[in-house]
């Protein structure tokens, strides 16, 4: 795709409103706000009875993390000056998570991976027609709720296997330089568009929503993207 996401959003007045919902998710797998945003997206999509599809863009919040990852405590220390400084944030995230069906288990997390292999897995899954939404949820749940090191190949192979991806194919995908470069290039496209945080939700290539927005905000954004910006009329119950 030659045009950037920024170009797409900036020219959204030339894109005709449509009753089909397309959502492109920009997210990382060790980002708690991305997990919250993903679960809220799930709820928002349940309110839309018409056709919809969801795809994923790779985005690494911390691409500088070594390939082997790093201890969770060291990660917190580098980013926030230590676990004590971030304790109120973790408690708030835990409370928000419970409301959205997410059980953050901070005490189980020991290791923070470099997430490039996860993004390679997502691209491989998309190329095989697998459900990226379900796969992303399993990856995030494994990290945040189970404390698994999703940077380990055996863990990725196990998770991929639940989605019909054989271990041999998964390992080949992780060793595929073209797939790795594709993930890096797609992330660079996102960053060149001016988006330097996650999550983001590009809706029908008309509207970009940034952050773990409440479900109602996402539903309202769906309305604007599908039926035209500034739509104030009630939406047909056939769609919501």
Helices and strands as residue ranges (DSSP letters): H 5-10, G 12-14, E 21-27, H 32-46, E 52-58, E 70-71, H 72-80, H 83-99, G 106-108, E 111-112, H 116-127, H 132-144, H 153-161, H 167-174, H 177-192, E 200-203, E 207-210, H 215-227
